[in-house]
Amino acid sequence: MSEASTPENVDISGRTVAVLGGTGDQGRGLARRFALAGHTVYLGSRSAERAEKAARELVAAEDADIDVRGLDNAGAAGAGDIVVVAVPWEGHKELLEALTEPLRGKIVVDCVNPLGFDKRGPYALPVAEGSAAEQAAQVLPESRVTAAFHHVSAVVLLDPGVETVDLDVLVLGEDRAATDEVRALAERIPGVRGVFGGRLRNAHQVEALTANLIAVNRRYKTHAGIRVTGL
């Protein structure tokens, strides 16, 4: 088994997954793929009603029997074994500060990209803590914070015509067991490979690379991802 392969003893098949910001495109896309892989998924939103509506729509759109439920963000954070943070950057810190208790001890997967946009295109925003993931780690010292899923196209995730997603997901974190579980979660999506990408101090350039991929997508009219060669 290569170093890039998920360890054989990592079994997350019974884990529940919560997606905070689950009514946005990226959140819904990730939720859909995790649900299709057999996980019970909780969509979190500021509005439980909005989350419930989004969950019903995801279930109704699939021929497969999937389990997606809508809750407010606090309820979803408490219900998920693994909690994915897919909220807008502008509300990132405030949300996590309000959820320190339900997220205590849990694997938290931050996939937020602090980006700005102007007439010259997308660009990475400065973050006082270094990156969105490092900000999450500071706000949630008793959670197992990782960073992943920054470069996954929401369009691809939501497209029922795309069965296999051609992508490597870089997973960063201080807790190797936690990053192994997140790599395994990534690989629940057909075609995706989870690759350990270093410690959280390296998250800034991973988040910032999203601006380059947006530029690629605009130029070539595609939904680009990344692959790491040589593994």
N, C-alpha and C positions, 0 to 999 in steps of 0.2 A: 504493500500500500504506500502510495506517495505521500509526502508531507502535505500536499494540497488536498488530499482526500479527507473527507470527514471521518474521524475515528469511528471504528466499527462499534464501539461500546456506547456511542451516543445515540439514545433512542428518545426522540421527542414526540413520538406518535400520539401520546395521550395528553400532551400539553394543550391548554387553552391559550389563545392568543387574543390580546386586546390591541386595538388600533385607535390611539387618541388622534383626533382629527380625521376620524374614519369616514366622514361625509365628504371630504375633499377627494379630488381625482386620484392622487397617489394612495391615500388611505384606503379608498374603496377598491382600488386595483390590487393592493397587497392583500386586503381582507378577502377578496374574491379568490385569489390564488391559494391562500392558506386554507380557506374553507373547502375548495375543490380537492385539496390534499387530505382532507378528512378531519381538520381541526375545528373545534367549536370556536367561533370568532365573535368577539364583542366589539361593536363599533362604538366609539366614544365621541361625544359632541357636547358643546355647551348646552344644547337643547336635547333632552332625552327624546322628545317627540320627533325632532329632525333625524336623530340617529335611528329610531325605530322605523321611520319611513324609508330611510336609505337601506336598512337591513331587509325590509320586506321587498324592496325593489331588486336587490341582489339575488335573493332567493327565487323570486318570480322569474328572473331572467335566465335561470339555469335549468337545463333538463335534469341535471344530477341532483341528488338529495343532499343539500348542504345546510349547515347549521350556523346562521348568522343572526345575532341579536343586537338590538340597539339599547344603549344606556347613556346617561350623562357621563362626562369624563371621569368623575370620581368613582362611579359605579363600575365603569369598564376597567379602570386601573385596579380596583379591588378584585375583579373577577378573573383577570388574565394571569396566567402563570408567566408568560412572556409578554411584555408591554412595548409596543412600537409607538414611537412619538413621531407623528407626521403632521404636525400643526404648522401654521405660518410662523416664520421667524419672529415677527413682530409680537406675538403673544407667547413665545416659547418659555421665557424665564418665569413670567407671571403664572402660567399654567402649572409648571413643575413645582413652584413654590407652594402652590395650593394642594399638591398631591403627595407631599413627602411621606405622609403616614401610609396611605394605601400602596405606595410603591416601595415601602421599606422591605429590604431583603430580596426584591424581585430583580430579574433580568430586565433591564430597560434598554431598548434599541432605539437610539436617536438617529433619525434619517433626515434631519432638517438641514437645509442649505441656506446659509445667510447670504442672499444675493440682492443686488440692486440692479436697476435697469434705467438706462437713459438712451439718448438718441444714438449713442455709439454701441449700444447693445448691453448684454448682461456682464456683471462684474462682481467679484467677491467683496463682501462688506467686512470691515475690521470688527473683530470681536474681542472685547477686553480680556476674556478668559483664554483666548486663543482660538476657540472654535465653539460651535454649538454643542458638540459632544462634551467638551471640557466644561462648558457652562453647566450642562446637565449634571456632570459628575460633582461639581461644587455645590449645586443646589440639593443634590440627592446623595449625600455621603454614605448613607446606609443602603443604597441600592447598588446593583451590579451593572454599572452603565457600560454599554458598548455603542459602537457606531456602525451602521450598515445601511444598505438599500438606497444610497444617495443617487445612483446613476440608473435607476430602473424607470423606464418610460411608463407613465400612467396609461397612455394610449395603448401600448402593447399589453399591459396587464389586464386591461378591461376588454380587449378585443377577443370575442369568442372564436374568431377564426385563427388565432395564434395559440397553438397548443404547446409549442416548445419555445422557450425564451432563451435566445442565444446571448448569454451574459455571464460574466464573473461578478460576484458581489464581494467587495472588500469589507472585511469585518475587523474592527479595531477595538482594543480594550486592554485593561490591566489584568483581568481575571481570565486565565486561559480556559478554564472550564466553561465560563459564560460565553466566550467567543466560540468555543466548539459547539455549544448548543445553537448559537445564532447561525453559524455556518451550516449546521444541520437543518435549521429552519429554512435558510435560503435554498437548500437543495431539495426541499419539498416541492419547489416549483420546477417542473420538468425543463431540462436544458440548462438550469442555473447551477453554477459551481460556487461554493463559498470558499473564499481565500483569506487566510489571516493576513492583515495589512499593517500590523504593528500596534504600538501603544496609542493611547488617546492623544498624546502630544502630536501625533502625525495626522490627526483628523482634519486639520485646517486645509491641507492641500487636497485631500479627498473631497471635502465639501466644495472647495473652490473649483475643482475640475468640472463640476456641473456647468459652470458658465461656459467652458470650452465646448462641452457637449451640446449645449443649447445653440451655440454658434454653428457647430457642425450640422445640427439638425436644420437650422434655418437655411444654410447654404445649399445643402444637398437634399432637402425635402425628405428627411428620413427620421428615424427614431434610434439614434446611435446608442450603443452601450460600450463596454470595454471587455477585453479578454487579456489575461496575463499569459504570456508565452513561456515555454520552457519548464512548465510544471507537469 
